[in-house]
Amino acid sequence: DTAVSQTPKYLVTQMGNDKSIKCEQNLGHDTMYWYKQDSKKFLKIMFSYNNKELIINETVPNRFSPKSPDKAHLNLHINSLELGDSAVYFCASSLLYTRYTFGSGTRLTVV
Amino acid sequence: GENVEQHPSTLSVQEGDSAVIKCTYSDSASNYFPWYKQELGKRPQLIIDIRSNVGEKKDQRIAVTLNKTAKHFSLHITETQPEDSAVYFCAASREYGGSQGNLIFGKGTKLSVKP
């Protein structure tokens, strides 16, 4: 049973398209996150959700929007994709902000 | 907000040698410091963490030390093995910190262990 699962694993799409990445956790954690890992391997936080409330939103373009239907899910929707959005996106979850567990990542390639 | 600096960016050691990775943080209120290991094409995985009320923690060949006054913490790997080769990330956050509780990562250290 995968603790944090995200789909799809690979996503290749054209500029201007809209796409979504799904994330689910079965750990009973109370907070979920999205991180972006660029080509230099830098892990940068994008969003976090706690009890269905967005509690932080870093300087991320508003083309990116997190959607959380319940505590176990945090999906990432991206509008009007740009070349610079190409990266690996990791979902993660935690209990009380420690011991994050990461999903396996989604490699997004915008062509 | 928190800023975490990590050094070196790359580290190459011979099998059996020790490896040390150092990080500094800027937010004196940060009190939780985990280390993650990321193998090529895989997810980051927690290998050890330390809280600010502890100065050192060990788990087999891995140890982490924390100097709160200087705001720096280090990862020590002894008797390195080829399977230790990976990118290692340090991070810092405020436990129970609400919006300040999100992990802020260093830029990573690529460790190569040569047989």
Interface residues (C-beta under 8 A of the other chain):
Chain A: T31 Y33 K40 K41 F42 L43 K44 I45 S48 N50 I55 I56 F90 L96 Y97 T98 R99 Y100 T101 F102 G103 S104 G105
Chain B: Y32 P34 Q38 K42 R43 P44 Q45 L46 D49 V87 F89 S93 R94 E95 Y96 G97 G98 S99 G101 N102 L103 I104 F105 K107 G108 K110
